[in-house]
Amino acid sequence: MTVPPGVVDAASALAHLDARLVPVETPRFAPRNYREGLHALAPFEDEIDEIVLTGDGWFGPLDSFDAMIERMDGLPGDGWQAAEISGELDASFDDQGHPLLAMPWAWFVARRSLFESADWKRFWEELPKRPREAEHERLIAPVLAGSGHRIEFAFPASSYPTKNAPAHVPDLLIQDGYPFLDRGVFGWYPSYLDRHGIIGSDILDIAEKHGLDRDAALSALARTVQPRTLNANAGLLEILPQQSVVPGTPVKGLRVAAVVYARDLPVFEQLCDQLAHIPAGFDLVVTTTDGRKAARIERFVEARRLGNARLDVRVTPSRKGRDMADFFVGCHDLLLEREYDVLIKVHARKHAKKTLNVVRYFTRYQTENLLASPHYVENVLGMFATKPHLGVVFPPMMHIGYSIIGTGWGGGRYRLTASRFLRRIGVQVPLEDLSPLAPFGGMWMCRPEALASLAEKRLSYRDYTSSGPIKDFARVQERVVAHVAGDAGFYAQTVLTPEHAAISHTAIDYKVDQLFSTTRGYPVDAIQLIQRAGRMSGSGIFGLSRMYLTLNHPVLAAIASPAYKAAYLAIHVAKLGRRAVRYARRRISNYRGGF
């Protein structure tokens, strides 16, 4: 079997421990991997007093690991487990992209009297007969105890208000001396955590007080958890003050560059009011579409005195891809040369297809949540100064004046393209099913190294044209920024000013209340019901009838699907025809009125 590069690195790191690495066939952890390891240990059992089954399913050790070991070493018995896990398995949300998966076990110790027994060997031989891999960790202790072996628990379930304390009340365990933080909880379906009142940020706060490196833990999670899930479960939204600086915000010495796409000069001149909030000494890089605009930009910036140390105006050859192409192609050197600690990417362009109110709020929302005031900018930059693995910062998905919620992947068309693109560049961070955590609007702050892999591919402006290899490449790139950063070990955070937090929360609070007005129970139950019915994909009786059939008669729905699609297409074509006729009549009327 070919050994992956990561295993080679692990072998080097563990060389001083005389570690034996056993390659396995499974792409991710499965309990049978322990059985394969035990087979490899069989020739050396005479030299072993204890076998510990553990893995990378936890962060730690927190506080004193020795305290638990010493306490359990003093107890007789055939083996022991760190925390007792009993009761029913937690729910699995396969249709929502969050199936319940087996995680590496926390800590199970088998002493010689146990691992030399026939019952121990029988347990592993019968493992294939237990298809639900996620329950194997909670089964091993009761199965062996049922065979007459004495199995102790360092933290018995009877001491806690739930039968799965490591997942549901890890804060109580940690305060009692439990040295682990289960990482699996941060990948659970966020609506399930909401149902049970499990607050990830509170858990991280407690763990951090007991020795957890929070930043390093988030870095590890960013590689394996969907960014939107991690953002929700770990509470990675910061509401930062505008009028004061958060204590301990050391931004002095940060090398900062603002990268601005300036297609519309009046909008750029307005944007300069926010750029002036960046601490003095930053470099300003502006991309625009022709030499005359470049000359005007230079004159304006020099007269405006924004506090920038250097000005670099670049004329780019194409409007295709707009600000995304200019950033990843026209400014790829800024991502690769590591001259800066933080890049601030903003743009100044018109939004011709939106109403005045929507355009005004879009501009405010995007720019103010990054550049609201000098103190606010210092607070955002301070996040990068104090969190070494923070990779990207941007405002949450805008939902006022836009209908992106639930359709961030554009009805799925961007998700398939994004999946292919990420595979091509070797990014393995899982994609969200509905909407990605992304800087919709194209404005963010980042560490160059977090997004360097997008520049390393030596993209060209042609990649952003209709004849390029990836359709809608700019929109796809915008939606995978957090995934690319996560694969490099950098997590993403969202930020809001107090004003925009109030506007956003009150608006979404009302909308969610209206959306759940016709359902009962907790949101997680209503969401599952609605999603089982599928997308409406049309208005009126056609959409509702298809949802009814999908929910109650799935076989009939599959049979009727071709007829439904044909009817929906006919209605859609008829609507387009009516619009075309109305448009033609208006043009004729305007033409006649001109004489």
Rosetta blueprint (number, residue, H / E / L):
1 M L
2 T L
3 V L
4 P L
5 P H
6 G H
7 V H
8 V H
9 D H
10 A H
11 A H
12 S H
13 A H
14 L L
15 A H
16 H H
17 L H
18 D L
19 A L
20 R L
21 L L
22 V L
23 P L
24 V L
25 E L
26 T L
27 P L
28 R L
29 F L
30 A L
31 P L
32 R H
33 N H
34 Y H
35 R H
36 E H
37 G H
38 L H
39 H H
40 A H
41 L H
42 A H
43 P H
44 F H
45 E H
46 D H
47 E H
48 I L
49 D L
50 E E
51 I E
52 V E
53 L E
54 T L
55 G L
56 D L
57 G L
58 W E
59 F E
60 G L
61 P L
62 L L
63 D L
64 S L
65 F H
66 D H
67 A H
68 M H
69 I H
70 E H
71 R H
72 M H
73 D H
74 G L
75 L L
76 P L
77 G L
78 D L
79 G E
80 W E
81 Q E
82 A E
83 A E
84 E L
85 I L
86 S L
87 G L
88 E L
89 L L
90 D L
91 A L
92 S L
93 F E
94 D H
95 D H
96 Q H
97 G L
98 H E
99 P L
100 L L
101 L L
102 A L
103 M L
104 P L
105 W L
106 A L
107 W L
108 F E
109 V E
110 A E
111 R E
112 R H
113 S H
114 L H
115 F H
116 E L
117 S L
118 A H
119 D H
120 W H
121 K H
122 R H
123 F H
124 W H
125 E H
126 E L
127 L H
128 P H
129 K H
130 R L
131 P L
132 R L
133 E H
134 A H
135 E H
136 H H
137 E H
138 R H
139 L H
140 I H
141 A H
142 P H
143 V H
144 L H
145 A H
146 G H
147 S L
148 G L
149 H L
150 R L
151 I E
152 E E
153 F E
154 A E
155 F E
156 P L
157 A H
158 S H
159 S H
160 Y L
161 P L
162 T L
163 K L
164 N L
165 A H
166 P H
167 A H
168 H H
169 V L
170 P H
171 D H
172 L H
173 L H
174 I H
175 Q H
176 D L
177 G L
178 Y L
179 P L
180 F L
181 L E
182 D E
183 R H
184 G H
185 V H
186 F H
187 G H
188 W L
189 Y L
190 P H
191 S H
192 Y H
193 L H
194 D H
195 R H
196 H H
197 G L
198 I L
199 I L
200 G H
201 S H
202 D H
203 I H
204 L H
205 D H
206 I H
207 A H
208 E H
209 K H
210 H L
211 G L
212 L L
213 D L
214 R H
215 D H
216 A H
217 A H
218 L H
219 S H
220 A H
221 L H
222 A H
223 R H
224 T H
225 V L
226 Q L
227 P H
228 R H
229 T H
230 L H
231 N H
232 A H
233 N H
234 A L
235 G L
236 L L
237 L E
238 E E
239 I E
240 L L
241 P L
242 Q L
243 Q L
244 S L
245 V L
246 V L
247 P L
248 G L
249 T L
250 P L
251 V L
252 K L
253 G L
254 L L
255 R L
256 V E
257 A E
258 A E
259 V E
260 V E
261 Y E
262 A E
263 R L
264 D L
265 L H
266 P H
267 V H
268 F H
269 E H
270 Q H
271 L H
272 C H
273 D H
274 Q H
275 L H
276 A L
277 H L
278 I L
279 P L
280 A L
281 G L
282 F L
283 D E
284 L E
285 V E
286 V E
287 T E
288 T E
289 T L
290 D L
291 G H
292 R H
293 K H
294 A H
295 A H
296 R H
297 I H
298 E H
299 R H
300 F H
301 V H
302 E H
303 A H
304 R H
305 R L
306 L L
307 G L
308 N L
309 A L
310 R E
311 L E
312 D E
313 V E
314 R E
315 V E
316 T L
317 P L
318 S L
319 R L
320 K L
321 G L
322 R H
323 D H
324 M H
325 A H
326 D H
327 F H
328 F H
329 V H
330 G H
331 C L
332 H H
333 D H
334 L H
335 L H
336 L H
337 E L
338 R L
339 E L
340 Y L
341 D L
342 V E
343 L E
344 I E
345 K E
346 V E
347 H E
348 A E
349 R L
350 K L
351 H L
352 A L
353 K L
354 K L
355 T L
356 L H
357 N H
358 V H
359 V H
360 R H
361 Y H
362 F H
363 T H
364 R H
365 Y H
366 Q H
367 T H
368 E H
369 N H
370 L H
371 L H
372 A L
373 S L
374 P H
375 H H
376 Y H
377 V H
378 E H
379 N H
380 V H
381 L H
382 G H
383 M H
384 F H
385 A H
386 T H
387 K L
388 P L
389 H L
390 L E
391 G E
392 V E
393 V E
394 F E
395 P L
396 P L
397 M L
398 M L
399 H L
400 I L
401 G L
402 Y L
403 S L
404 I L
405 I L
406 G L
407 T L
408 G L
409 W L
410 G L
411 G L
412 G L
413 R H
414 Y H
415 R H
416 L H
417 T H
418 A H
419 S H
420 R H
421 F H
422 L H
423 R H
424 R H
425 I L
426 G L
427 V L
428 Q L
429 V L
430 P L
431 L L
432 E L
433 D L
434 L L
435 S L
436 P L
437 L L
438 A L
439 P L
440 F L
441 G L
442 G L
443 M L
444 W E
445 M E
446 C E
447 R L
448 P H
449 E H
450 A H
451 L L
452 A H
453 S H
454 L H
455 A H
456 E H
457 K L
458 R L
459 L L
460 S L
461 Y H
462 R H
463 D H
464 Y H
465 T L
466 S L
467 S L
468 G L
469 P L
470 I L
471 K L
472 D L
473 F H
474 A H
475 R H
476 V H
477 Q H
478 E H
479 R H
480 V L
481 V H
482 A H
483 H H
484 V H
485 A H
486 G H
487 D H
488 A L
489 G L
490 F L
491 Y E
492 A E
493 Q E
494 T E
495 V E
496 L E
497 T L
498 P H
499 E H
500 H H
501 A H
502 A H
503 I H
504 S H
505 H H
506 T H
507 A H
508 I H
509 D H
510 Y H
511 K H
512 V H
513 D H
514 Q H
515 L H
516 F L
517 S L
518 T L
519 T L
520 R L
521 G L
522 Y L
523 P H
524 V H
525 D H
526 A H
527 I H
528 Q H
529 L H
530 I H
531 Q H
532 R H
533 A H
534 G L
535 R L
536 M L
537 S L
538 G L
539 S L
540 G H
541 I H
542 F H
543 G H
544 L H
545 S H
546 R H
547 M H
548 Y H
549 L H
550 T H
551 L H
552 N H
553 H L
554 P H
555 V H
556 L H
557 A H
558 A H
559 I H
560 A H
561 S H
562 P H
563 A H
564 Y H
565 K H
566 A H
567 A H
568 Y H
569 L H
570 A H
571 I H
572 H H
573 V H
574 A H
575 K H
576 L H
577 G H
578 R H
579 R H
580 A H
581 V H
582 R H
583 Y H
584 A H
585 R H
586 R H
587 R H
588 I H
589 S H
590 N H
591 Y H
592 R H
593 G H
594 G L
595 F L
